[in-house]
Amino acid sequence: MCSLPEWTAVGQSGRTSMQRCSENITLMPMESEEAKRLAEFLKVFGDPDRIRILALLKDKEVCVGHIAEALDKTVSAVSHQLGIMRRQRLVRYVKDGKNIFYTLDDEHVSLLLDAAQEHCRHK
């Protein structure tokens, strides 16, 4: 266990100050069900093709055929991935006559993608 007598401010280069625990700490873990939902959601980001599709849809409405062509994938394969992402509310579609266009569900998806890219590029 920790040997510090109380919470202590700890500075790390380039980061805001955070507290370090002590003997008398009460931690409040995330609820199990919430952690399971979050883990299920984050699994969607574990597939490179899905990440590429999300990146293509940033600030655009794109039909499945164009996504498939851009990624050199079949329409069926892209439709399958879009279905997975739609169930997790990462993408949504807009119908215009007989055409269906996909886009990111909301700004949160774009922010998640940007934050993940920034984290991976950070050294």
Stockholm file with secondary structure:
# STOCKHOLM 1.0

chainA/1-123         MCSLPEWTAVGQSGRTSMQRCSENITLMPMESEEAKRLAEFLKVFGDPDRIRILALLKDKEVCVGHIAEALDKTVSAVSHQLGIMRRQRLVRYVKDGKNIFYTLDDEHVSLLLDAAQEHCRHK
#=GR chainA/1-123 SS CCCCSSCEEECCTTSCCEEECCTTCCCCCCCHHHHHHHHHHHHGGGCHHHHHHHHHHTTCCEEHHHHHHHHTCCHHHHHHHHHHHHHTTSEEEEEETTEEEEEESSHHHHHHHHHHHHHHHCC
#=GC SS_cons         CCCCSSCEEECCTTSCCEEECCTTCCCCCCCHHHHHHHHHHHHGGGCHHHHHHHHHHTTCCEEHHHHHHHHTCCHHHHHHHHHHHHHTTSEEEEEETTEEEEEESSHHHHHHHHHHHHHHHCC
//
